[in-house]
């Protein structure tokens, strides 16, 4: 969680300075979900993501150096500098890709889960998406097909209450995304997405169900993004055209998943304050070095613009 947070917050200054030019959707505040879910997976399991995907990539084992280089648009990036923040991939780690089209990777994850079942691989696929995807028809088609074929897939909805700048109360008559799986007879859960232990507990149970052929599973994680929809803008009323109030943001900052877990570790004498400081310092050094490397790395050769766009035999 600390690696994800420090990495995400490290982009604020480069974005404001114009050093990072692609749209960047920061994952700050939602780290417990990616961490808890991916900890429950094995190295061979698959993960698909959306525009807010850095946390999933890092939690699945993706290189922090390659991620940062990608966001700078450099050849050393995980997508060779051609994808930017919203198109990251680490197939060697099972992170099969992200895309900014809302609900766009859900059917891709469905296909991967179908392939795994046909091959009898016992591999689990996780499809991460936001609450905005609950307004897209392809999600319901995928839920139906997954249930019909009993596919080993976990539909992981990260509900942060906002689709871009539109609050969920203006998108749905009731905030009940976890219930959309019930008409398809899908085991569904709604949990506190800022409690990393609870996320891991339920995710591990869901993974076990899928490996036993008892999938699919739908999990709605209740969470909140600390930054704006895109970029570092905090989108607080009075300084932006958004509708998030200062009081709402401050209330959620008190539920910071990292601070909550740190308090748990201290209370149960698992770690000491100096251990937490050391972890933060080590991560800060790692991220700082990754930025230095990215800035020194070359951009892709313009003559190779179409290279790596399609798989070459």
C-alpha positions in Angstrom: 0.0 0.0 0.0 2.8 2.4 0.8 4.5 1.7 -2.5 1.3 2.5 -4.4 0.6 5.7 -2.3 4.2 7.1 -2.6 4.3 6.3 -6.3 0.9 8.0 -7.0 1.7 11.1 -5.0 5.1 11.4 -6.7 3.3 12.3 -9.9 1.6 15.4 -8.5 4.6 17.8 -9.0 5.6 16.4 -12.5 2.0 16.8 -13.6 1.7 20.4 -12.4 5.1 21.2 -14.0 4.0 19.7 -17.3 6.7 17.0 -17.3 4.0 14.4 -17.4 1.6 15.2 -20.3 -0.8 12.2 -20.4 -4.0 12.1 -18.3 -3.2 10.4 -14.9 -5.9 9.0 -12.8 -4.4 8.6 -9.3 -5.2 5.6 -7.1 -4.5 7.4 -3.8 -7.0 6.3 -1.1 -7.9 3.0 -2.7 -4.7 1.1 -2.1 -6.2 -1.5 0.2 -8.3 -3.0 -2.6 -5.6 -3.7 -5.0 -3.3 -4.9 -2.3 -5.8 -7.2 -0.6 -7.2 -8.7 -3.7 -3.8 -9.3 -5.4 -2.4 -10.8 -2.2 -5.1 -13.5 -2.4 -4.1 -14.4 -6.0 -1.2 -16.6 -7.3 1.4 -15.5 -9.8 -0.4 -17.2 -12.6 -3.8 -15.5 -12.0 -5.0 -12.8 -14.4 -5.9 -9.2 -13.6 -7.6 -6.7 -15.9 -8.1 -3.0 -15.0 -9.5 0.4 -16.1 -8.2 3.9 -16.3 -7.3 4.0 -12.5 -5.0 1.0 -12.8 -1.6 1.8 -11.3 -2.5 0.2 -7.9 -3.5 -3.1 -9.6 -0.4 -3.1 -11.7 1.9 -2.6 -8.7 0.0 -5.0 -6.4 0.2 -7.8 -9.1 4.0 -7.4 -9.2 4.5 -4.9 -12.0 7.8 -2.9 -12.0 7.6 0.5 -10.4 10.4 1.7 -12.6 8.6 0.6 -15.8 5.4 2.1 -14.6 6.9 5.5 -14.0 8.8 5.4 -17.3 5.6 4.6 -19.1 3.8 7.6 -17.6 6.6 9.8 -18.8 6.1 8.3 -22.3 9.5 6.7 -22.4 10.7 3.6 -24.3 11.7 1.9 -21.0 8.1 1.9 -20.0 6.0 -1.2 -19.5 4.1 -0.3 -22.8 7.2 1.0 -24.5 6.1 4.6 -24.0 3.1 4.1 -26.3 0.4 3.6 -23.7 0.8 6.2 -21.0 -1.0 6.1 -17.6 -4.2 4.4 -18.9 -2.7 1.6 -21.0 -0.3 -0.4 -18.7 0.5 -4.0 -18.9 2.7 -6.7 -17.3 1.8 -10.0 -18.9 4.7 -11.8 -17.2 3.0 -10.9 -13.9 -0.5 -11.7 -15.0 -1.5 -8.1 -15.4 -3.0 -8.4 -18.9 -3.8 -4.8 -19.4 -5.9 -1.7 -18.6 -7.9 0.6 -20.8 -9.8 3.9 -20.2 -13.0 2.9 -21.9 -15.5 2.5 -19.1 -16.2 -1.3 -18.7 -14.0 -1.9 -21.7 -11.9 -4.6 -20.1 -14.7 -6.5 -18.5 -15.5 -8.7 -21.5 -11.7 -9.2 -22.1 -11.5 -10.6 -18.5 -14.5 -12.7 -19.3 -12.8 -14.2 -22.3 -9.6 -14.9 -20.3 -11.7 -16.7 -17.7 -13.5 -18.8 -20.4 -10.1 -19.7 -21.9 -8.8 -20.8 -18.5 -11.8 -23.0 -17.9 -11.6 -24.6 -21.3 -7.9 -25.3 -20.7 -8.7 -26.5 -17.1 -5.9 -24.3 -15.7 -7.5 -23.5 -12.3 -6.5 -19.9 -13.0 -8.6 -17.1 -11.6 -9.2 -13.8 -13.4 -10.1 -10.5 -11.7 -11.9 -7.7 -13.5 -11.4 -4.4 -11.7 -13.8 -1.6 -12.6 -15.4 1.5 -11.0 -18.9 2.2 -10.0 -19.4 4.0 -13.4 -19.2 0.7 -15.1 -22.4 -0.4 -13.4 -24.2 1.8 -15.9 -22.8 -0.1 -18.9 -24.7 -3.0 -20.5 -21.6 -5.1 -21.2 -21.2 -5.7 -17.4 -24.6 -7.3 -17.2 -24.0 -9.4 -20.3 -20.7 -10.5 -18.8 -22.3 -11.4 -15.5 -24.9 -13.5 -17.2 -22.4 -15.4 -19.4 -20.0 -15.9 -16.5 -22.8 -17.3 -14.3 -24.1 -19.5 -17.2 -20.7 -21.0 -17.7 -19.6 -20.9 -14.1 -16.4 -19.1 -15.0 -13.5 -18.5 -12.5 -13.8 -14.8 -12.5 -14.1 -12.2 -9.8 -15.9 -9.0 -10.7 -14.3 -6.4 -8.4 -16.2 -3.1 -8.3 -14.3 -0.2 -6.6 -17.2 2.1 -5.6 -15.7 5.5 -4.8 -19.1 7.2 -5.2 -18.2 9.3 -8.3 -18.3 8.6 -12.0 -15.9 11.3 -13.1 -17.7 14.3 -11.3 -21.1 12.8 -11.1 -22.1 11.4 -7.6 -23.6 7.9 -7.5 -26.9 9.3 -6.2 -27.4 10.9 -9.6 -26.5 7.7 -11.5 -28.5 5.1 -9.6 -31.9 5.1 -7.8 -30.2 3.2 -5.1 -26.5 2.7 -4.1 -26.7 -1.1 -4.3 -24.2 -2.3 -6.9 -23.4 -5.5 -5.1 -27.0 -6.6 -5.7 -26.7 -6.7 -9.5 -25.2 -10.1 -9.3 -28.2 -11.6 -7.5 -30.5 -12.0 -10.6 -27.7 -14.1 -12.2 -27.4 -16.2 -9.0 -23.9 -14.9 -8.4 -22.4 -14.9 -4.9 -22.0 -11.2 -4.0 -20.4 -9.3 -1.3 -20.2 -5.6 -0.2 -17.3 -4.8 2.1 -15.2 -1.9 3.5 -12.6 -1.4 0.7 -10.4 0.7 3.1 -9.9 -2.3 5.4 -7.1 -4.2 3.8 -7.5 -7.2 6.1 -11.2 -7.5 5.3 -10.4 -7.1 1.6 -7.9 -9.9 1.8 -10.2 -12.2 3.8 -13.2 -11.9 1.4 -10.9 -12.0 -1.7 -9.2 -15.2 -0.5 -12.7 -16.7 0.0 -13.7 -15.6 -3.5 -10.6 -17.0 -5.1 -11.1 -20.3 -3.4 -14.7 -20.5 -4.7 -13.5 -19.8 -8.2 -10.7 -22.4 -8.1 -13.3 -25.0 -7.0 -15.5 -24.2 -10.0 -18.0 -22.3 -7.8 -17.5 -18.9 -9.6 -18.2 -16.3 -10.6 -18.1 -13.9 -7.6 -19.0 -10.2 -7.4 -17.4 -8.0 -4.7 -18.3 -4.3 -4.2 -15.6 -2.5 -2.4 -16.7 0.8 -0.7 -13.8 3.3 -0.9 -13.0 6.9 -1.8 -10.4 8.6 -4.0 -8.3 11.2 -2.3 -7.4 13.1 -5.5 -9.6 14.3 -8.4 -11.0 12.2 -11.2 -7.9 12.9 -13.2 -4.7 14.6 -12.0 -3.9 16.1 -8.6 -6.8 18.5 -8.5 -8.7 17.7 -5.3 -12.0 18.9 -6.7 -13.3 20.6 -3.6 -16.3 23.0 -3.8 -15.3 26.6 -4.1 -12.2 26.0 -6.2 -13.6 23.8 -8.9 -16.9 22.9 -10.8 -17.1 19.7 -8.8 -19.6 18.9 -6.1 -17.4 17.2 -3.5 -17.6 19.2 -0.3 -14.6 19.9 1.9 -16.3 18.1 4.8 -16.9 15.0 2.8 -13.3 14.8 1.7 -12.0 15.4 5.3 -14.3 12.7 6.6 -12.9 10.1 4.2 -9.3 11.2 4.9 -9.9 9.9 8.4 -10.6 6.5 6.9 -7.2 6.4 5.1 -6.5 2.7 4.5 -2.8 3.0 5.2 -3.2 4.9 8.5 -5.8 2.4 9.6 -3.5 -0.5 8.9 -0.6 1.2 10.6 -2.6 1.8 13.7 -3.6 -1.9 13.7 0.1 -2.9 13.3 1.2 -0.7 16.2 -1.7 -1.6 18.5 -1.0 -5.3 18.0 2.8 -4.8 18.4 3.5 -6.2 15.0 5.6 -3.2 14.0 6.9 -0.1 15.7 6.9 3.5 14.5 10.5 3.3 13.5 9.6 0.3 11.3 6.9 2.3 9.6 9.3 5.2 9.0 11.9 2.8 7.6 9.4 1.3 5.1 8.3 4.8 4.0 11.9 5.9 3.6 12.9 2.8 1.5 9.9 3.3 -0.8 10.6 7.0 -1.2 14.1 6.2 -2.3 12.9 3.6 -4.7 10.3 6.0 -6.3 12.8 8.9 -6.5 15.3 6.6 -8.3 12.6 5.5 -10.7 11.7 9.1 -11.6 15.4 9.9 -12.2 15.8 6.8 -14.4 12.6 7.7 -16.4 13.7 11.3 -17.0 17.1 10.1 -18.3 15.5 7.5 -20.6 14.9 8.1 -24.3 11.5 8.6 -25.9 10.4 6.0 -28.5 11.8 6.4 -32.0 9.2 8.2 -34.1 10.1 5.8 -37.0 8.8 2.9 -34.9 5.5 4.5 -34.1 3.5 1.4 -35.0 5.9 -1.1 -33.5 4.5 -3.1 -30.6 0.9 -1.9 -31.4 0.0 -5.4 -32.6 1.6 -8.8 -31.7 4.3 -9.6 -34.2 5.0 -13.2 -35.2 
